[in-house]
Structures are given as structure tokens and as C-alpha cells.
């Protein structure tokens, strides 16, 4: 389909928009950076069939349009424009995208008290959708209130929606509010999709609350924009497939298991098979000047564990990598959130008699000590991992088994 579609913004860094639209249709989709003083000339020339618009121009572009859809008028922002025989019509497909995120989470908005965290541009879409869906009330917690910690009056909310950038890469591990204080909360939605699980969503998961991140919204709004550009409907199954493809590319594969179970060797094989970057947590620690064995011998295990968590925190911020962890990483509860923000976690099981012990100070002391260590750690490995595999005779076979399991989980 010969159509020229652009995504316009002042600055465009990494974006999933192009691969998403390429998967949705065969029109030409390109990125175009424009300064504000270039907008009028660009719109006057109308040398495009359609546009997506992102920050900071979603409101600015409205003055150049001939028609604006109802939902875009209500929100006060446009993110999709079609050139229909010289008439420029603006839409807001974020509205559709957020409707999809609500559906994906399983949250029931009707008759519920909704609290929206943040009063920026994104919150206006959220407020509009929740109001239209029949929420009993929709209250917005301003950025000033969040900074001051003045949120106690919102603790009775049934649905909590994060429309702030708090917890987004690279500043992960921070929750904009303490979800444990929201005693009536039934669902938590976050517009952030990098990392896959913000601290807010991780905290909600632990309470058994329904959650959804912003990736479904991102793909769904692009699907709706595609329909507007082409005039043809696109099946919702495409949203699921594209989302799954993005998650497959961006989620880390993190390996846990006993010291000497072969995590590093299997990790290298996995990285080679999937063309991913490989990181060994122990090797990254050693790059700081002392090996894990030296740190434990000199300063004790607790000091080593603190450094291990620091290194792990930086590694797990990455996307699309294979990461081999140290055997005792599961003994520190806070490492669970660090690992789970963006990962599929695999427990490699290996018979105790086959565990390598050379150069591993905590594995010394014979088979009895290893058995005791294993009994303590086994339930922790299970808790940390999404699935486990038995270590095979050849590491390549173990890697193949992991990839087979991952493919079955998609």
C-alpha cells in the first residue's frame, strides 16, 4: 500500500513505533524530527498521507487541523492525523489504546472509585476513558501532591492508574506510591512499558491485584491508527502477536541455580543461539577489582551480597540480554524485584554430585554442606523462577530445552 506515514516529534530516541506499524501494514512509516518553528510549513505542504504525533506536539498540532474527532477534543490532544484529499483530520488513538489496557487487565471500571497518579498530558486520556466507562469517581493526584507525599485521602481507591514517568527506565525500582496503603485496590494499571514490571506493578502482583503495563496500550493505539490510515479493520489478534514479539525481544533471560550448575556455560550458549548479549554477574563483580571469592574471604558474605545486588541492579535494567546470576542471589529477598522487572527467570537444576565446587568458597565442606545449602535454597529458586529445566550432559542441550520452554510460554 503506497502511503507516506510519519511519526513526528521534536526529538525521537528509541521507539517501537516503526516495527509495530511495519507489522500492522505495508505502508511507508518513517520518523521525522521537527522544531516547533518548522511545523507550520510542514503542515502547509501536506506532503504526507498520515501522521502519528508524540510529545511535545500533541496539543500544538491541533491548530493546523481542519477537523478534530470527539475523543481528541475531549482530551485536548491529537496523536493521529490523516490527510483526506487535502483535509487534515485529527484523532486520539491513545483513547482506544487505554481502553485495551483496561480490558487486558481484567479491571472493572464501572461504578468504581478511580485514582489517576499524575496530572500531565497522559492523565487526560485516562480520565476521559474512565469517565466514559462509568467510573463512580475519577480523582487526579497532582505531581505536587505526589512529591509532598500527600496521598492519604486517595487510599480508598478501587483502581489505581500510574500516568507519571516514575519507575521508568533507567530510574527503575521506585514506586510512585505505596500500593499496600490502598486497602480497597482491585487493579493497578501503569502506562510505562519499560521495564515490563515497574516497582508499582511488582508490589501489586505480590498482593494478588490485577495489573497491566503500557505495552498493550502502545500496540493497540498503533493498531487503531493503522485502521484510520488505511480505512481497513485490523484484527485484535495482531495486538497480541506484536506485543508477544516485542516482549520476546526485550525481556532478559535470567538464570538461577546452585553454584556450579552450569549457568555461565548455558548462558553463553543461549546468547549465541539467540544473538543476545551475555553477562555473568560474578564476572561483572570481578571487573570492579576483586572476585566474589576474594570479597567473601576478605570482608565476609554480607559485604559480598551488597555488591552483588548493586551489580545485579545495573544488569537487570538492560533489555534483551542473557544474565547468569550467582548461586546465592536468591538468598536476598530484594533481589526478586530487581530480577523480575524485565525477565523470564529459569532455574537450572543439577544433581548435587555433579555440582562444580572449585573456586567456590561457599560450596566447600563436602557433600553434606552442599545438601544443606540446597535444601535451604531450593524453595527460593522455585519462588524466583518462572520455570525450571534439568541440566543436560551438554550445555547446548540445556540451552535448547530452555528455548523450547520459552517458546511454549508465548
C-alpha positions as CSV (number, residue, x, y, z in Angstrom):
1,X,0.0,0.0,0.0
2,X,1.7,3.2,-1.1
3,X,1.2,5.7,1.7
4,X,3.7,8.0,3.4
5,X,3.2,8.0,7.1
6,X,5.5,9.8,9.6
7,X,5.9,9.9,13.3
8,X,6.7,13.5,14.2
9,X,8.3,14.9,17.4
10,X,10.9,17.3,18.5
11,X,13.4,14.6,19.4
12,X,12.9,10.8,18.7
13,X,15.1,8.4,20.6
14,X,14.4,4.6,20.6
15,X,10.9,3.9,19.5
16,X,8.9,0.7,18.9
17,X,6.5,2.6,16.5
18,X,8.2,1.7,13.2
19,X,8.4,-2.1,13.8
20,X,4.9,-2.1,15.2
21,X,3.4,-0.3,12.1
22,X,5.6,-2.5,9.8
23,X,3.9,-5.5,11.4
24,X,0.5,-4.0,11.0
25,X,0.6,-2.9,7.4
26,X,2.9,-2.3,4.4
27,X,2.7,1.5,4.1
28,X,5.9,3.5,4.4
29,X,6.4,4.6,8.1
30,X,9.3,6.9,8.9
31,X,10.5,9.1,11.8
32,X,10.7,12.9,11.4
33,X,12.1,15.3,13.9
34,X,10.7,18.8,13.6
35,X,11.4,22.0,15.5
36,X,8.3,24.0,16.6
37,X,9.0,26.7,14.0
38,X,9.0,24.1,11.2
39,X,5.5,22.8,12.0
40,X,3.5,25.4,10.1
41,X,5.5,24.9,6.8
42,X,5.3,21.1,7.2
43,X,1.5,21.1,7.6
44,X,1.0,23.7,4.9
45,X,2.8,21.5,2.3
46,X,0.7,18.4,3.3
47,X,3.3,16.1,1.9
48,X,2.1,13.1,3.8
49,X,-0.9,10.7,3.9
50,X,-0.9,10.3,7.7
51,X,0.9,11.2,10.8
52,X,1.5,10.0,14.3
53,X,2.3,12.7,16.8
54,X,4.1,12.4,20.1
55,X,5.5,14.7,22.8
56,X,5.6,17.7,22.8
57,X,3.3,18.3,19.8
58,X,0.1,16.5,20.6
59,X,-1.7,19.8,21.6
60,X,0.3,22.1,19.3
61,X,-0.7,20.3,16.0
62,X,-4.4,20.9,16.7
63,X,-4.2,24.5,15.3
64,X,-3.2,23.1,11.9
65,X,-6.2,20.7,11.5
66,X,-9.5,21.1,9.7
67,X,-11.4,18.6,11.8
68,X,-10.8,17.0,15.2
69,X,-12.6,13.9,16.4
70,X,-14.8,13.9,19.5
71,X,-12.4,12.0,21.8
72,X,-9.5,14.2,20.7
73,X,-11.5,17.3,21.5
74,X,-12.4,15.9,25.0
75,X,-8.8,15.0,25.8
76,X,-7.4,18.2,24.2
77,X,-4.7,16.3,22.3
78,X,-4.2,14.6,18.9
79,X,-1.8,11.8,18.2
80,X,-3.0,10.6,14.8
81,X,-3.7,12.7,11.7
82,X,-5.0,11.6,8.3
83,X,-4.7,13.7,5.1
84,X,-8.1,13.0,3.4
85,X,-7.9,14.7,-0.1
86,X,-6.2,17.8,1.5
87,X,-8.4,17.9,4.6
88,X,-6.5,17.2,7.8
89,X,-8.4,15.3,10.4
90,X,-7.1,14.6,13.9
91,X,-7.8,11.7,16.2
92,X,-6.6,10.4,19.6
93,X,-5.9,6.7,19.4
94,X,-4.4,6.7,22.9
95,X,-8.1,6.6,24.0
96,X,-8.6,3.3,22.2
97,X,-5.2,2.1,23.5
98,X,-6.1,2.7,27.1
99,X,-9.5,1.0,26.7
100,X,-7.5,-2.0,25.5
101,X,-5.2,-1.9,28.6
102,X,-8.2,-1.8,30.9
103,X,-9.7,-4.8,29.1
104,X,-6.3,-6.6,29.2
105,X,-6.0,-6.1,33.0
106,X,-9.5,-7.5,33.6
107,X,-10.3,-4.4,35.7
108,X,-14.0,-3.4,36.0
109,X,-14.2,0.4,35.9
110,X,-18.0,0.9,36.1
111,X,-19.1,2.2,39.5
112,X,-15.6,2.2,40.9
113,X,-13.5,4.9,42.5
114,X,-10.5,5.6,40.2
115,X,-7.3,7.4,41.2
116,X,-5.0,8.7,38.5
117,X,-1.4,9.4,39.5
118,X,-0.1,12.5,37.8
119,X,-1.7,15.4,36.1
120,X,0.3,15.6,32.8
121,X,-0.9,15.0,29.3
122,X,-1.3,11.3,29.6
123,X,-3.6,11.6,32.6
124,X,-6.2,13.5,30.5
125,X,-6.7,10.4,28.3
126,X,-7.0,8.1,31.3
127,X,-9.6,10.4,33.0
128,X,-11.6,10.7,29.8
129,X,-11.7,6.9,29.2
130,X,-12.6,6.1,32.9
131,X,-15.3,8.7,32.9
132,X,-16.8,7.3,29.7
133,X,-16.6,3.8,31.1
134,X,-18.9,4.8,34.0
135,X,-16.5,5.2,36.9
136,X,-18.2,6.4,40.1
137,X,-15.4,8.9,40.6
138,X,-12.1,9.8,38.9
139,X,-9.7,11.7,41.0
140,X,-6.3,13.0,39.8
141,X,-3.3,13.1,42.2
142,X,-1.2,16.1,41.1
143,X,2.5,15.9,40.7
144,X,2.8,18.4,43.6
145,X,0.8,16.1,45.9
146,X,2.9,13.1,44.9
147,X,6.2,14.9,45.6
148,X,4.8,16.0,49.0
149,X,3.5,12.5,49.8
150,X,0.1,14.0,50.3
151,X,-1.9,10.9,49.1
152,X,-3.6,9.6,52.2
153,X,-7.1,10.9,51.1
154,X,-6.8,8.7,48.0
155,X,-6.3,5.4,49.8
156,X,-9.9,4.3,49.3
157,X,-9.5,3.9,45.6
158,X,-10.6,0.7,43.8
159,X,-8.5,1.3,40.7
160,X,-5.0,3.0,40.7
161,X,-3.5,4.2,37.4
162,X,0.0,5.5,37.0
163,X,0.3,8.2,34.4
164,X,3.7,9.5,35.7
165,X,7.2,8.5,34.5
166,X,8.2,7.4,38.0
167,X,9.7,3.9,37.8
168,X,10.5,4.1,34.1
169,X,13.9,3.1,32.7
170,X,16.6,4.0,33.7
171,X,15.3,5.0,37.1
172,X,13.7,1.7,37.9
173,X,13.0,0.2,41.3
174,X,11.0,3.2,42.5
175,X,7.2,3.1,43.2
176,X,5.3,6.4,42.9
177,X,3.1,5.3,45.8
178,X,3.0,2.5,48.4
179,X,0.2,0.3,47.0
180,X,-0.1,-1.5,50.3
181,X,-1.8,1.6,51.7
182,X,-4.6,1.3,49.1
183,X,-6.6,-1.3,51.1
184,X,-9.5,-1.4,48.7
185,X,-7.5,-1.6,45.5
186,X,-8.6,-4.2,42.9
187,X,-6.4,-3.3,39.9
188,X,-3.2,-1.3,39.2
189,X,-2.5,-0.1,35.7
190,X,0.7,1.5,34.6
191,X,1.3,3.4,31.3
192,X,5.0,2.6,31.5
193,X,6.2,-0.4,29.5
194,X,10.0,-0.2,30.1
195,X,10.6,-2.0,32.4
196,X,7.9,-4.6,31.8
197,X,7.1,-4.6,35.5
198,X,7.6,-1.3,37.4
199,X,8.0,-1.4,41.1
200,X,4.4,-0.4,41.4
201,X,3.2,-3.4,39.4
202,X,5.6,-5.8,41.2
203,X,4.2,-4.6,44.6
204,X,0.6,-5.1,43.3
205,X,1.4,-8.6,42.0
206,X,2.5,-9.6,45.5
207,X,-0.9,-8.6,46.8
208,X,-2.7,-10.6,44.1
209,X,-4.1,-7.4,42.5
210,X,-4.9,-7.3,38.8
211,X,-2.2,-5.5,36.8
212,X,-1.3,-4.4,33.2
213,X,1.6,-2.4,31.9
214,X,1.6,0.1,29.0
215,X,2.8,-2.1,26.2
216,X,-0.7,-3.3,25.3
217,X,-1.8,0.3,25.1
218,X,1.1,1.2,22.9
219,X,0.4,-1.5,20.3
220,X,-3.4,-1.1,20.5
221,X,-3.2,2.6,19.8
222,X,-1.0,1.9,16.8
223,X,-3.5,-0.7,15.5
224,X,-6.3,1.9,15.7
225,X,-4.1,4.5,13.9
226,X,-3.4,1.9,11.2
227,X,-7.1,1.5,10.7
228,X,-7.6,5.2,10.4
229,X,-4.7,5.5,7.9
230,X,-5.9,2.6,5.7
231,X,-9.6,2.6,6.2
232,X,-9.4,-1.2,6.8
233,X,-10.1,-3.0,10.0
234,X,-7.2,-4.9,11.8
235,X,-8.0,-8.0,14.0
236,X,-7.2,-7.7,17.7
237,X,-5.1,-10.9,17.5
238,X,-2.4,-8.7,15.8
239,X,-2.1,-6.7,19.0
240,X,-1.4,-9.9,20.9
241,X,1.1,-11.2,18.4
242,X,3.1,-7.9,18.1
243,X,3.1,-7.5,21.9
244,X,4.4,-11.0,22.3
245,X,7.1,-10.4,19.7
246,X,8.3,-7.2,21.5
247,X,8.4,-8.9,24.8
248,X,10.4,-11.8,23.4
249,X,13.0,-9.3,22.1
250,X,13.2,-7.1,25.1
251,X,12.8,-9.4,28.2
252,X,16.0,-10.7,29.7
253,X,16.6,-14.4,30.2
254,X,18.0,-14.7,33.8
255,X,19.5,-18.0,35.0
256,X,19.4,-19.0,38.7
257,X,20.6,-22.2,40.3
258,X,23.2,-23.7,42.7
259,X,26.8,-22.7,42.3
260,X,28.5,-25.0,39.7
261,X,25.2,-26.0,38.0
262,X,26.5,-24.6,34.7
263,X,24.6,-21.2,34.5
264,X,27.5,-19.4,32.8
265,X,28.2,-22.1,30.2
266,X,24.5,-22.5,29.4
267,X,24.1,-18.7,29.3
268,X,26.8,-18.3,26.7
269,X,25.1,-21.0,24.6
270,X,21.8,-19.2,25.0
271,X,23.3,-15.9,24.0
272,X,24.8,-17.4,20.9
273,X,21.7,-19.1,19.8
274,X,19.5,-16.0,20.3
275,X,22.1,-13.4,19.3
276,X,21.8,-11.7,22.6
277,X,24.5,-10.1,24.8
278,X,25.6,-12.3,27.7
279,X,26.5,-11.1,31.2
280,X,27.9,-13.2,34.1
281,X,27.1,-11.4,37.4
282,X,30.2,-12.9,39.1
283,X,32.4,-11.7,36.2
284,X,30.9,-8.2,36.4
285,X,31.7,-8.1,40.1
286,X,35.3,-9.2,39.4
287,X,35.7,-6.3,37.0
288,X,35.4,-4.0,40.0
289,X,38.7,-5.3,41.2
290,X,38.1,-8.4,43.4
291,X,36.4,-11.7,42.6
292,X,33.4,-13.0,44.6
293,X,35.7,-15.5,46.3
294,X,38.2,-12.7,47.3
295,X,35.4,-10.5,48.6
296,X,33.9,-13.2,50.8
297,X,37.3,-14.2,52.2
298,X,38.3,-10.6,52.9
299,X,35.1,-9.0,54.0
300,X,32.5,-11.7,54.6
301,X,29.4,-12.9,52.8
302,X,27.2,-10.0,53.7
303,X,29.5,-7.4,52.2
304,X,29.7,-9.5,49.0
305,X,25.9,-9.8,48.8
306,X,25.6,-6.0,48.9
307,X,27.9,-5.6,46.0
308,X,26.2,-8.5,44.2
309,X,22.9,-6.7,44.5
310,X,24.4,-3.4,43.2
311,X,25.8,-5.2,40.1
312,X,22.6,-7.1,39.6
313,X,20.5,-3.9,39.7
314,X,22.5,-2.4,36.8
315,X,22.5,-5.7,34.8
316,X,18.7,-6.2,35.1
317,X,18.0,-2.7,33.8
318,X,19.2,-3.9,30.4
319,X,16.9,-5.4,27.8
320,X,17.1,-8.5,25.7
321,X,20.2,-10.0,27.4
322,X,21.1,-13.3,28.9
323,X,22.2,-12.9,32.6
324,X,23.8,-15.7,34.7
325,X,23.4,-14.9,38.4
326,X,25.5,-16.1,41.4
327,X,24.1,-19.2,43.2
328,X,23.2,-17.3,46.3
329,X,21.4,-14.4,44.7
330,X,18.0,-15.8,45.8
331,X,19.0,-15.6,49.5
332,X,18.3,-11.8,49.5
333,X,14.6,-11.1,49.0
334,X,15.1,-7.7,47.5
335,X,16.9,-9.3,44.5
336,X,13.5,-10.8,43.5
337,X,12.2,-7.4,42.3
338,X,15.5,-6.4,40.7
339,X,15.4,-9.5,38.6
340,X,11.7,-9.6,37.9
341,X,11.3,-6.1,36.5
342,X,12.0,-7.3,33.0
343,X,12.9,-11.0,32.7
344,X,12.0,-14.6,32.1
345,X,13.7,-16.4,35.0
346,X,15.0,-20.0,34.6
347,X,16.1,-22.4,37.4
348,X,18.7,-24.8,36.2
349,X,18.5,-28.0,38.3
350,X,21.5,-30.3,38.6
351,X,22.3,-33.3,40.8
352,X,24.4,-32.3,43.8
353,X,27.1,-34.9,43.0
354,X,27.6,-33.1,39.7
355,X,28.0,-29.6,41.0
356,X,31.4,-28.0,40.4
357,X,32.9,-26.7,43.7
358,X,36.4,-25.5,42.7
359,X,37.0,-21.8,43.5
360,X,33.6,-21.5,45.2
361,X,34.2,-20.8,48.9
362,X,30.6,-21.2,50.0
363,X,30.4,-24.7,48.3
364,X,33.4,-26.1,50.3
365,X,32.9,-28.5,53.1
366,X,31.8,-31.6,51.3
367,X,28.5,-33.1,50.1
368,X,26.7,-32.7,53.4
369,X,27.2,-28.9,53.4
370,X,26.0,-28.8,49.8
371,X,22.9,-30.8,50.6
372,X,22.1,-28.4,53.5
373,X,22.7,-25.4,51.2
374,X,20.5,-27.0,48.5
375,X,17.6,-27.7,51.0
376,X,17.6,-24.0,52.0
377,X,17.9,-22.6,48.5
378,X,15.7,-25.0,46.5
379,X,12.3,-23.3,47.5
380,X,13.9,-19.9,46.8
381,X,15.0,-21.0,43.3
382,X,11.4,-22.2,42.7
383,X,10.0,-18.9,44.0
384,X,12.3,-16.7,41.9
385,X,11.9,-18.7,38.6
386,X,9.1,-18.9,36.1
387,X,10.1,-22.5,35.2
388,X,12.9,-25.0,35.8
389,X,14.9,-27.3,33.5
390,X,17.1,-30.2,34.3
391,X,20.8,-29.7,33.4
392,X,21.7,-31.9,30.5
393,X,25.0,-33.6,29.8
394,X,25.9,-31.0,27.2
395,X,25.2,-27.3,27.9
396,X,23.9,-26.8,24.4
397,X,21.1,-29.3,25.1
398,X,20.2,-27.4,28.3
399,X,20.0,-24.1,26.3
400,X,17.8,-25.8,23.7
401,X,15.5,-27.0,26.5
402,X,15.2,-23.5,27.9
403,X,14.3,-22.1,24.4
404,X,11.7,-24.8,23.9
405,X,10.1,-23.9,27.3
406,X,10.2,-20.1,26.5
407,X,8.5,-20.7,23.1
408,X,5.7,-22.8,24.8
409,X,5.1,-19.9,27.2
410,X,4.5,-17.3,24.5
